[in-house]
């Protein structure tokens, strides 16, 4: 039985948190057991109250008293995870947990160490989103591939899954949006078998609560370079 720790950072997601947790709980993949860890990053809305009212939807709740950002929430989640693999899940509804079976296929069939979900590998559907987000993604993905001699198509998809032993929370130096570049850079360098699978995407608009901005690209590029030469 493979155990997968699903890490869900949440900040002011009262509108979607219970829906996403119900969808995660509904996933059943033969040979896989899911551990659901939610990190409430000092939400100022009703997120925490909704989580406390439904403990059946998760295995562990980590409650931050001070907002530290998504990276800090991820670091906390890694520190509490006990699964063989780590899988990131955003608390909004941009990414569908129904994709878990696709993400786990390379693990179950090929003993993959790292699997990245790509929004650009012929998914069933993709909501049309901001052109500059796609341009930025192409730039950071291209730089990552050149620096690491790899062929990813989408390194800033939410769905990144890797063996827990590849990354220690204590070694992470970043806590912002650039943290995924750091995690992927370290894990990919240590992984033996790496795969990408197509995933669908239902991106939110800024009016709907999207948080990442174009200027975050600069810190991501810096993280790619510095992680490569650590």
N, C-alpha and C positions, 0 to 999 in steps of 0.2 A: 504494500500500500504506500503510494507516494503522498506525502503531506505537503500542501501548498499553503503558505501564509499569505493571505490577501490583505494588503495594507491600504487603508482608506483614510487619507488626510481629509479633514472637513473644517471649513471655516465659513460660517454664515450660509449653510446649505439646508436650512429648514424646509425649503420647498421640495427638495429632492432626496434628502438623506434616507428616509424610510423606504422610499421606492427603490433606490439603488440597493439597499441592504436586502430587501425582499428578493430582488432579482439575483443577487449574489447567493443568497441562501437556497434559491431554487435550482442552482446548478448541480448536476449529477454527472460525473464522469467516472466510468468504471476504472477501478484501480487507484482512484484519487480521493483524498479527504482534504477538505478546505478548512483552514483556520482563519477566521475573520477578525481583524484587528482594526478598530476605528480610533483615530487620533483627533480629538476635538481641540483645535488650535485656538482656544479662548474665544469662541464665537460669541458675538454680542446679540444675536437673535435667539430664536427658540431651538436651535440645533441641539444643544445639550439636553434640554428638557425632553425633546422627542426621543433622543437616544436612551435616556434613563428610563423612559416609559416602556421601551421595547428591548430589554436585554436578551430576548430570545433570538434577535436578529444578528448577534455578533458573539464572539468568544471572549473578547477583551476590549475594554474601553479605556483609553489613555486620555486624561483630561489636562490640558495645559492651562495654567493660570494666567500666563502671559503669552500674547500672540508672537510667534517666532517665525511665521511664514511656512510655506509648504515644505521647504527643505528641513526645517527643524522638526516638523511633524513626521516626515519620512524617517529621519534619524531616530526619533523616539520609537516609531513602529518597528524598525529593524532591531532595536534593542530588546523588544518584547517578543519577537517572532521565534517560533520553535520548529517551523516546517523545514522540509528538505529544500523547497524552492520559495522564492519571494515573488509575488506578483503585485504590481501596483494597479490600483483602481481609483479613479477620480470619483468624488462624491456627487458630481452632477450626472447628467444622463447623456453625455457626449459619446461615451463608450459603453457598449452593451455586454454584460457578463455572459450572454449567450455565446460569445466568441471563445469562452474558456476552452471548450473542447478542441477548437482549431489550434489555439496556442499550445495546448498540451500534446497534440499529435506528435510533434518532433521529439518530445520528451519520452513518450510511451513507446514510440516506434524506433527512435534512433539514439536514445539516451542523451539528448541534447543537454548542454550545460547552460545555454542562454537562448532565449527566443524573443524576438522583437515582432510586435504586430505592426504592419505597415498599412497606411491608408492609401497607398499608391500602387499596390499590387493587385489590381482588378477586384476590389471589394464589391459586394452585392449592391451597396449604395454608399454615397458620400454626399452630405449636405454641402451645397456650394457655400464657400466661406471667403475670407478676406484674401485678396491676391497677394498683399505684401507679407502675410503670414506664410503663404506657400513659397514665395521667393526667399524669405528668411530661412525657412526650413531647408530649401535646396542648398543654400549657402552653407549652413552649419553642417548639414549631412555630407556635403561634398568635402568640406575641410576635414571632418572626422575621418572619412574614408581615405583621404590622401595621407593623413597623419598616421593612420593605423593599418593601412593596406587592406581595407575591407570594402564590401559592396552593399552596405545598407542603403535603403531607399527612403527611410523615414525615422531618424533617430530621436525625434521628439514626439512620437506617439506615446500616449499614456501607458499602453500595454507593453511593459518590459518585464520579462520573467527570467530569473537566473537562480542558480544554485546558491543557497544561503551562505555556504562556506566560502564563496568567492569574494564576499565583501563583509568587512567588519564595520559596524556603526562608528567605532572609535577612530577609524582611520580617515573618515570623511572630513574635509576641510571647508566645504561650502555648505550654505544653508538657504540659498535662494533658488531661482529658476535654473541657474547653471548647474545645480547639483546632479541632474540627470546625466549631463555630459560627463561629469566626474565619475558617477557610478558606472555608466556604460563603458567609459574608457578603461577603468580598472578591471571590470568584470570581463570585458571582451579580450583583454590582454591575457587573462588567466584561464579563459575558457578553452576547452578542447574542441567542442562541437557547437557551432553557432548557426541558428536558422532564423529566417523571416517568414511570416505567414500573413496573408491578406486579412484585414479587419475592416468592418464598416465604421462609418463616422457620422455622428449627428451633432455637429459643432454648434455651440451656443454663440449668440451675438453678444456684444458688450451690454446691450440693454437687458439681456437675459442673464447676465452675471459673469460673462467671460472675464478673466483677470489678467492673462498674460498680455504684454504690450510689445511693440516692435523694438523698443530700446533694450529689452532684455537680451536681444541677440548679441550685443557686444560682450556682455558678461559670459554668455555661453561660449562664444568663440575663444575668449581668454581661457576658460576652463578646459576646453578641448586641448589647447596648446600646452598649458601648464601640466595637465594630467599626463599627457603623452611623455613628458620628460621628467616625471617624478621618479 
